Amino acid sequence: MLPVRPLGNTGLELTTLSFGASSLGAEFRNVDLNECLRSVEVALDCGMNFIDTSPYYGRGMSEVLLGQVLPRISRDRYFLGTKLGRYAPNHFDFSARRVVESVDISLERMRVDHLDIVLCHDLEFVEMSQIVEETLPALKKLVDAGKVRHIGVSGYPMKMFRYVLENAEDLDVILTYNHYTLQNDMALELVPLCREKGVGLMNAAPFSARLLCDAPLPPWHKATPQVREVAAAAAQLCRERGSDIAKLALQFSIANPDFTTCITGSANPERIQQWAQWALEPLDEQLLADVQKVLQPIHNWFYIEGRPENNDSTGVA
């Protein structure tokens, strides 16, 4: 079985590998609806106990599909997290009124009576002070009302997390993505800050949106030609050693106990079973060292996401 780790001071214990339901929203490819539904059940059967989604994924489709399968699964078998604030590529609304509406809609779509975690989604696209002064306090009222158990934020830039950790009063958990992978470990800087404040730290996207696997990159991927070339060389090294860079990437991202869980998702049930198996196998330390050496020229490469002022300005390759 997958081991569990405590999530900050929330009292929740999440498995080291969690199911990300973004793929159910066809964010990476066209999907088969029956496979989508089976993927959720397979993830839980493989031992994953946390499901992460958002109304943004498939513009509601991910939550709707979860609502087709979750009612027939005992609620004590899983923890459920969703997000709010981002609803389309350029549609953001973090107002207190929309917080209430969004949570109610998510509950209705997924046909559950409470959410274990609700995160403010991609706040780097808006004025971050609104999140601290309006959005999180509105979410706290829903905690008091029993609709939500724990609240936090998710997004890409490290600067955003530092701001919220320093200024927010009600913060239980943060979710970072693409920042604790074979190629980018910048999220390590969040570990002491989260530990000091008792905030749970979750990681997502061990494959860095397919950069660290053999599948073709999605059209929207921001990797530069150099980044793509170096990542391809690392993948080739793994193949030459009889392994798979995706396996190494997943094992690396779940190995650090400072990150409670690593979230990754697929609408392919067989792929999910493979990931769960990889998670239980030993990490090849020599291969890891050799691959990280290949990736060194692009170590901690990142891109700008959201408003420029919400991003760090150095380190972009």
C-alpha positions as a Markdown table, in Angstrom:
| # | Residue | x | y | z |
|---|---|---|---|---|
| 1 | Met | 0.0 | 0.0 | 0.0 |
| 2 | Leu | 1.0 | 3.6 | -0.6 |
| 3 | Pro | 2.4 | 5.2 | 2.6 |
| 4 | Val | 0.7 | 8.3 | 4.1 |
| 5 | Arg | 2.1 | 11.5 | 5.4 |
| 6 | Pro | 0.5 | 14.3 | 7.6 |
| 7 | Leu | -0.6 | 17.4 | 5.8 |
| 8 | Gly | 0.6 | 20.3 | 8.0 |
| 9 | Asn | -1.6 | 20.9 | 10.9 |
| 10 | Thr | -4.8 | 19.8 | 9.1 |
| 11 | Gly | -5.0 | 16.4 | 10.7 |
| 12 | Leu | -5.4 | 14.9 | 7.2 |
| 13 | Glu | -3.0 | 12.1 | 6.2 |
| 14 | Leu | -2.6 | 11.8 | 2.4 |
| 15 | Thr | -1.0 | 9.1 | 0.4 |
| 16 | Thr | 2.3 | 10.0 | -1.2 |
| 17 | Leu | 0.7 | 9.7 | -4.6 |
| 18 | Ser | -2.6 | 11.4 | -5.3 |
| 19 | Phe | -5.0 | 11.4 | -8.3 |
| 20 | Gly | -5.2 | 14.6 | -10.3 |
| 21 | Ala | -8.5 | 14.9 | -12.2 |
| 22 | Ser | -7.4 | 17.6 | -14.7 |
| 23 | Ser | -7.1 | 14.8 | -17.4 |
| 24 | Leu | -10.8 | 14.2 | -16.9 |
| 25 | Gly | -11.3 | 17.7 | -18.3 |
| 26 | Ala | -9.4 | 16.7 | -21.5 |
| 27 | Glu | -6.7 | 19.2 | -20.7 |
| 28 | Phe | -4.0 | 17.1 | -22.5 |
| 29 | Arg | -5.9 | 15.0 | -25.1 |
| 30 | Asn | -9.3 | 13.9 | -26.1 |
| 31 | Val | -10.6 | 11.4 | -23.6 |
| 32 | Asp | -12.9 | 8.4 | -23.5 |
| 33 | Leu | -15.7 | 9.0 | -20.9 |
| 34 | Asn | -15.8 | 5.4 | -19.7 |
| 35 | Glu | -12.1 | 5.4 | -19.2 |
| 36 | Cys | -12.4 | 8.6 | -17.3 |
| 37 | Leu | -14.8 | 7.1 | -14.9 |
| 38 | Arg | -12.8 | 3.9 | -14.5 |
| 39 | Ser | -9.7 | 6.0 | -13.8 |
| 40 | Val | -11.1 | 7.4 | -10.7 |
| 41 | Glu | -12.1 | 4.0 | -9.3 |
| 42 | Val | -8.7 | 2.5 | -10.3 |
| 43 | Ala | -6.8 | 5.3 | -8.6 |
| 44 | Leu | -8.7 | 4.6 | -5.3 |
| 45 | Asp | -8.3 | 0.9 | -5.7 |
| 46 | Cys | -4.5 | 1.5 | -6.1 |
| 47 | Gly | -4.5 | 3.1 | -2.7 |
| 48 | Met | -4.6 | 6.8 | -3.6 |
| 49 | Asn | -6.7 | 8.6 | -1.1 |
| 50 | Phe | -6.8 | 12.2 | -2.4 |
| 51 | Ile | -8.5 | 13.5 | -5.5 |
| 52 | Asp | -7.6 | 17.0 | -6.8 |
| 53 | Thr | -9.7 | 18.8 | -9.3 |
| 54 | Ser | -11.0 | 22.3 | -10.3 |
| 55 | Pro | -13.9 | 23.9 | -12.1 |
| 56 | Tyr | -11.3 | 25.2 | -14.6 |
| 57 | Tyr | -10.4 | 21.7 | -15.7 |
| 58 | Gly | -12.6 | 21.1 | -18.8 |
| 59 | Arg | -14.5 | 24.2 | -17.7 |
| 60 | Gly | -16.5 | 22.1 | -15.3 |
| 61 | Met | -16.2 | 18.8 | -17.1 |
| 62 | Ser | -13.8 | 17.3 | -14.6 |
| 63 | Glu | -16.1 | 18.0 | -11.6 |
| 64 | Val | -19.2 | 16.8 | -13.6 |
| 65 | Leu | -17.5 | 13.4 | -14.4 |
| 66 | Leu | -16.4 | 13.0 | -10.8 |
| 67 | Gly | -20.0 | 13.5 | -9.9 |
| 68 | Gln | -20.9 | 10.5 | -12.0 |
| 69 | Val | -18.6 | 8.2 | -10.0 |
| 70 | Leu | -18.1 | 9.5 | -6.5 |
| 71 | Pro | -21.7 | 8.9 | -5.3 |
| 72 | Arg | -21.2 | 5.2 | -5.5 |
| 73 | Ile | -17.9 | 5.3 | -3.6 |
| 74 | Ser | -17.9 | 5.4 | 0.2 |
| 75 | Arg | -17.0 | 9.0 | 1.3 |
| 76 | Asp | -14.6 | 7.7 | 3.9 |
| 77 | Arg | -12.4 | 6.2 | 1.2 |
| 78 | Tyr | -11.1 | 9.5 | -0.2 |
| 79 | Phe | -10.3 | 13.1 | 0.5 |
| 80 | Leu | -11.6 | 15.6 | -2.1 |
| 81 | Gly | -10.1 | 18.9 | -3.1 |
| 82 | Thr | -11.2 | 21.4 | -5.7 |
| 83 | Lys | -10.3 | 25.0 | -6.4 |
| 84 | Leu | -12.0 | 28.4 | -7.3 |
| 85 | Gly | -11.2 | 31.7 | -8.8 |
| 86 | Arg | -10.2 | 30.6 | -12.3 |
| 87 | Tyr | -12.9 | 29.4 | -14.6 |
| 88 | Ala | -11.5 | 29.8 | -18.1 |
| 89 | Pro | -8.1 | 30.9 | -19.6 |
| 90 | Asn | -8.9 | 34.6 | -19.1 |
| 91 | His | -11.8 | 34.4 | -16.6 |
| 92 | Phe | -10.9 | 35.1 | -13.0 |
| 93 | Asp | -13.2 | 36.0 | -10.1 |
| 94 | Phe | -11.9 | 35.8 | -6.6 |
| 95 | Ser | -14.7 | 37.9 | -5.1 |
| 96 | Ala | -16.3 | 36.8 | -1.8 |
| 97 | Arg | -19.6 | 36.4 | -3.6 |
| 98 | Arg | -18.1 | 34.1 | -6.2 |
| 99 | Val | -16.4 | 32.0 | -3.5 |
| 100 | Val | -19.7 | 31.0 | -2.1 |
| 101 | Glu | -21.2 | 30.3 | -5.5 |
| 102 | Ser | -18.2 | 28.4 | -6.7 |
| 103 | Val | -18.1 | 26.1 | -3.7 |
| 104 | Asp | -21.9 | 25.4 | -3.9 |
| 105 | Ile | -21.6 | 24.6 | -7.6 |
| 106 | Ser | -18.7 | 22.3 | -7.0 |
| 107 | Leu | -20.6 | 20.4 | -4.3 |
| 108 | Glu | -23.5 | 20.0 | -6.7 |
| 109 | Arg | -21.5 | 18.9 | -9.6 |
| 110 | Met | -19.6 | 16.3 | -7.6 |
| 111 | Arg | -22.6 | 15.3 | -5.6 |
| 112 | Val | -20.9 | 15.5 | -2.2 |
| 113 | Asp | -21.8 | 17.3 | 1.0 |
| 114 | His | -18.4 | 18.7 | 1.9 |
| 115 | Leu | -15.0 | 19.4 | 0.4 |
| 116 | Asp | -11.8 | 18.5 | 2.3 |
| 117 | Ile | -9.7 | 21.1 | 0.6 |
| 118 | Val | -10.5 | 24.2 | -1.4 |
| 119 | Leu | -7.7 | 26.2 | -3.0 |
| 120 | Cys | -7.5 | 29.6 | -4.7 |
| 121 | His | -6.5 | 28.7 | -8.2 |
| 122 | Asp | -3.7 | 30.5 | -10.1 |
| 123 | Leu | -3.8 | 33.7 | -8.1 |
| 124 | Glu | -0.7 | 35.0 | -9.9 |
| 125 | Phe | -3.1 | 36.3 | -12.6 |
| 126 | Val | -4.7 | 38.8 | -10.2 |
| 127 | Glu | -3.8 | 41.3 | -7.5 |
| 128 | Met | -2.6 | 39.0 | -4.7 |
| 129 | Ser | -3.8 | 41.3 | -1.9 |
| 130 | Gln | -7.4 | 40.4 | -2.8 |
| 131 | Ile | -6.7 | 36.8 | -2.0 |
| 132 | Val | -5.4 | 37.6 | 1.5 |
| 133 | Glu | -8.0 | 40.3 | 2.3 |
| 134 | Glu | -11.2 | 39.0 | 0.6 |
| 135 | Thr | -11.0 | 35.5 | -0.8 |
| 136 | Leu | -9.4 | 33.5 | 2.0 |
| 137 | Pro | -11.6 | 35.2 | 4.7 |
| 138 | Ala | -14.7 | 34.3 | 2.6 |
| 139 | Leu | -13.5 | 30.7 | 2.4 |
| 140 | Lys | -12.9 | 30.6 | 6.2 |
| 141 | Lys | -16.7 | 31.4 | 6.6 |
| 142 | Leu | -17.4 | 28.3 | 4.6 |
| 143 | Val | -15.1 | 26.3 | 6.9 |
| 144 | Asp | -17.2 | 27.6 | 9.8 |
| 145 | Ala | -20.3 | 26.6 | 7.9 |
| 146 | Gly | -19.1 | 23.0 | 7.5 |
| 147 | Lys | -19.0 | 23.0 | 3.7 |
| 148 | Val | -15.1 | 23.1 | 3.5 |
| 149 | Arg | -12.6 | 21.6 | 5.9 |
| 150 | His | -9.3 | 23.2 | 4.9 |
| 151 | Ile | -8.3 | 26.1 | 2.6 |
| 152 | Gly | -5.2 | 27.3 | 0.7 |
| 153 | Val | -3.8 | 28.4 | -2.6 |
| 154 | Ser | -2.3 | 26.9 | -5.7 |
| 155 | Gly | -0.3 | 28.3 | -8.6 |
| 156 | Tyr | 3.1 | 28.5 | -10.2 |
| 157 | Pro | 5.4 | 31.4 | -9.1 |
| 158 | Met | 7.4 | 31.1 | -5.9 |
| 159 | Lys | 6.9 | 34.8 | -5.2 |
| 160 | Met | 3.2 | 34.3 | -4.9 |
| 161 | Phe | 3.6 | 31.6 | -2.2 |
| 162 | Arg | 6.0 | 33.7 | -0.2 |
| 163 | Tyr | 3.6 | 36.6 | -0.2 |
| 164 | Val | 0.6 | 34.5 | 0.9 |
| 165 | Leu | 2.6 | 32.6 | 3.6 |
| 166 | Glu | 3.8 | 36.0 | 5.0 |
| 167 | Asn | 0.4 | 37.8 | 4.9 |
| 168 | Ala | -2.5 | 35.3 | 5.2 |
| 169 | Glu | -4.0 | 34.5 | 8.6 |
| 170 | Asp | -6.1 | 31.6 | 7.5 |
| 171 | Leu | -4.0 | 29.2 | 5.4 |
| 172 | Asp | -3.9 | 25.4 | 5.8 |
| 173 | Val | -2.3 | 24.2 | 2.7 |
| 174 | Ile | -0.5 | 25.2 | -0.5 |
| 175 | Leu | -0.1 | 23.3 | -3.8 |
| 176 | Thr | 2.9 | 23.9 | -6.0 |
| 177 | Tyr | 3.3 | 22.4 | -9.5 |
| 178 | Asn | 6.3 | 22.0 | -11.8 |
| 179 | His | 8.6 | 23.2 | -9.0 |
| 180 | Tyr | 9.6 | 19.9 | -7.4 |
| 181 | Thr | 10.7 | 17.7 | -10.3 |
| 182 | Leu | 13.9 | 16.2 | -11.7 |
| 183 | Gln | 14.5 | 19.5 | -13.5 |
| 184 | Asn | 13.2 | 22.1 | -11.0 |
| 185 | Asp | 13.4 | 21.9 | -7.2 |
| 186 | Met | 12.7 | 25.5 | -6.4 |
| 187 | Ala | 9.8 | 24.5 | -4.1 |
| 188 | Leu | 12.4 | 23.4 | -1.5 |
| 189 | Glu | 12.5 | 27.0 | -0.4 |
| 190 | Leu | 8.9 | 26.7 | 0.8 |
| 191 | Val | 9.7 | 23.8 | 3.1 |
| 192 | Pro | 10.9 | 25.9 | 6.1 |
| 193 | Leu | 8.2 | 28.5 | 5.7 |
| 194 | Cys | 5.5 | 25.9 | 5.6 |
| 195 | Arg | 6.9 | 24.0 | 8.6 |
| 196 | Glu | 7.2 | 27.2 | 10.6 |
| 197 | Lys | 3.5 | 28.0 | 10.1 |
| 198 | Gly | 2.2 | 24.5 | 10.1 |
| 199 | Val | 1.0 | 24.8 | 6.5 |
| 200 | Gly | 0.7 | 21.6 | 4.5 |
| 201 | Leu | 2.8 | 21.4 | 1.4 |
| 202 | Met | 1.6 | 19.5 | -1.7 |
| 203 | Asn | 3.4 | 19.0 | -5.0 |
| 204 | Ala | 1.9 | 18.3 | -8.4 |
| 205 | Ala | 3.0 | 17.6 | -11.9 |
| 206 | Pro | 6.1 | 15.3 | -11.5 |
| 207 | Phe | 6.4 | 15.1 | -15.3 |
| 208 | Ser | 6.3 | 18.9 | -15.7 |
| 209 | Ala | 3.4 | 18.7 | -18.1 |
| 210 | Arg | 5.0 | 15.9 | -20.1 |
| 211 | Leu | 8.5 | 17.5 | -20.3 |
| 212 | Leu | 9.9 | 14.6 | -18.3 |
| 213 | Cys | 8.3 | 11.7 | -20.1 |
| 214 | Asp | 8.2 | 10.3 | -23.6 |
| 215 | Ala | 4.8 | 11.6 | -24.6 |
| 216 | Pro | 4.6 | 14.7 | -26.9 |
| 217 | Leu | 4.3 | 18.0 | -25.2 |
| 218 | Pro | 0.9 | 19.7 | -25.2 |
| 219 | Pro | 0.7 | 22.7 | -27.6 |
| 220 | Trp | 0.6 | 25.2 | -24.8 |
| 221 | His | 3.8 | 24.1 | -23.2 |
| 222 | Lys | 6.3 | 26.9 | -22.7 |
| 223 | Ala | 9.5 | 25.0 | -22.8 |
| 224 | Thr | 12.2 | 26.6 | -24.9 |
| 225 | Pro | 14.1 | 24.7 | -27.6 |
| 226 | Gln | 17.1 | 24.3 | -25.3 |
| 227 | Val | 14.9 | 22.9 | -22.5 |
| 228 | Arg | 13.2 | 20.5 | -24.9 |
| 229 | Glu | 16.6 | 19.3 | -26.2 |
| 230 | Val | 18.1 | 18.7 | -22.8 |
| 231 | Ala | 15.0 | 17.0 | -21.5 |
| 232 | Ala | 15.0 | 14.7 | -24.6 |
| 233 | Ala | 18.6 | 13.8 | -23.9 |
| 234 | Ala | 17.8 | 12.9 | -20.3 |
| 235 | Ala | 14.9 | 10.7 | -21.5 |
| 236 | Gln | 17.2 | 9.0 | -24.0 |
| 237 | Leu | 19.7 | 8.2 | -21.2 |
| 238 | Cys | 16.9 | 6.5 | -19.3 |
| 239 | Arg | 15.9 | 4.4 | -22.3 |
| 240 | Glu | 19.6 | 3.4 | -22.8 |
| 241 | Arg | 19.6 | 2.2 | -19.2 |
| 242 | Gly | 16.5 | 0.2 | -19.7 |
| 243 | Ser | 14.3 | 2.5 | -17.7 |
| 244 | Asp | 11.8 | 5.3 | -18.3 |
| 245 | Ile | 12.3 | 9.0 | -17.4 |
| 246 | Ala | 8.7 | 9.2 | -16.3 |
| 247 | Lys | 9.3 | 6.5 | -13.7 |
| 248 | Leu | 12.4 | 8.3 | -12.4 |
| 249 | Ala | 10.5 | 11.6 | -12.3 |
| 250 | Leu | 7.6 | 10.2 | -10.3 |
| 251 | Gln | 9.8 | 8.3 | -7.8 |
| 252 | Phe | 11.9 | 11.5 | -7.3 |
| 253 | Ser | 8.9 | 13.7 | -6.7 |
| 254 | Ile | 7.4 | 11.4 | -4.0 |
| 255 | Ala | 10.6 | 10.6 | -2.3 |
| 256 | Asn | 10.9 | 13.8 | -0.2 |
| 257 | Pro | 8.8 | 13.6 | 3.0 |
| 258 | Asp | 8.6 | 17.4 | 3.2 |
| 259 | Phe | 6.0 | 17.2 | 0.5 |
| 260 | Thr | 3.0 | 15.4 | 1.8 |
| 261 | Thr | 1.8 | 14.1 | -1.6 |
| 262 | Cys | 2.5 | 14.4 | -5.3 |
| 263 | Ile | -0.5 | 14.8 | -7.5 |
| 264 | Thr | -0.6 | 13.5 | -11.0 |
| 265 | Gly | -3.4 | 12.4 | -13.2 |
| 266 | Ser | -4.5 | 10.4 | -16.3 |
| 267 | Ala | -7.7 | 9.3 | -18.0 |
| 268 | Asn | -5.9 | 6.0 | -18.7 |
| 269 | Pro | -6.5 | 3.4 | -16.0 |
| 270 | Glu | -3.5 | 1.3 | -17.0 |
| 271 | Arg | -1.2 | 4.3 | -16.7 |
| 272 | Ile | -2.5 | 4.9 | -13.2 |
| 273 | Gln | -1.8 | 1.3 | -12.2 |
| 274 | Gln | 1.7 | 1.7 | -13.6 |
| 275 | Trp | 2.3 | 4.8 | -11.6 |
| 276 | Ala | 1.1 | 3.1 | -8.4 |
| 277 | Gln | 3.5 | 0.3 | -9.0 |
| 278 | Trp | 6.4 | 2.6 | -9.7 |
| 279 | Ala | 5.7 | 4.4 | -6.4 |
| 280 | Leu | 6.4 | 1.2 | -4.5 |
| 281 | Glu | 9.6 | 0.3 | -6.4 |
| 282 | Pro | 13.1 | 1.5 | -5.2 |
| 283 | Leu | 14.6 | 4.6 | -6.7 |
| 284 | Asp | 17.7 | 4.0 | -8.8 |
| 285 | Glu | 20.1 | 6.5 | -7.2 |
| 286 | Gln | 22.8 | 6.1 | -9.8 |
| 287 | Leu | 20.4 | 6.7 | -12.6 |
| 288 | Leu | 19.1 | 9.7 | -10.7 |
| 289 | Ala | 22.5 | 11.2 | -10.3 |
| 290 | Asp | 23.3 | 10.7 | -14.0 |
| 291 | Val | 20.1 | 12.2 | -15.2 |
| 292 | Gln | 20.4 | 15.2 | -13.0 |
| 293 | Lys | 23.8 | 15.8 | -14.5 |
| 294 | Val | 22.3 | 15.8 | -18.0 |
| 295 | Leu | 19.6 | 18.2 | -16.8 |
| 296 | Gln | 22.0 | 20.5 | -15.1 |
| 297 | Pro | 22.1 | 23.1 | -17.9 |
| 298 | Ile | 18.4 | 23.7 | -17.4 |
| 299 | His | 18.2 | 23.2 | -13.6 |
| 300 | Asn | 15.6 | 25.5 | -12.1 |
| 301 | Trp | 14.6 | 26.9 | -15.5 |
| 302 | Phe | 11.1 | 28.4 | -15.1 |
| 303 | Tyr | 8.8 | 30.6 | -17.1 |
| 304 | Ile | 6.7 | 33.7 | -16.3 |
| 305 | Glu | 3.1 | 32.9 | -15.5 |
| 306 | Gly | 0.4 | 35.5 | -14.7 |
| 307 | Arg | 1.2 | 39.1 | -13.9 |
| 308 | Pro | 4.9 | 40.0 | -14.2 |
| 309 | Glu | 4.9 | 41.6 | -10.8 |
| 310 | Asn | 3.8 | 38.3 | -9.2 |
| 311 | Asn | 6.8 | 36.5 | -10.6 |
| 312 | Asp | 10.5 | 36.4 | -9.7 |
| 313 | Ser | 12.5 | 38.1 | -12.5 |
| 314 | Thr | 15.7 | 36.1 | -12.4 |
| 315 | Gly | 16.5 | 32.6 | -13.5 |
| 316 | Val | 14.5 | 32.5 | -16.7 |
| 317 | Ala | 16.4 | 30.6 | -19.4 |
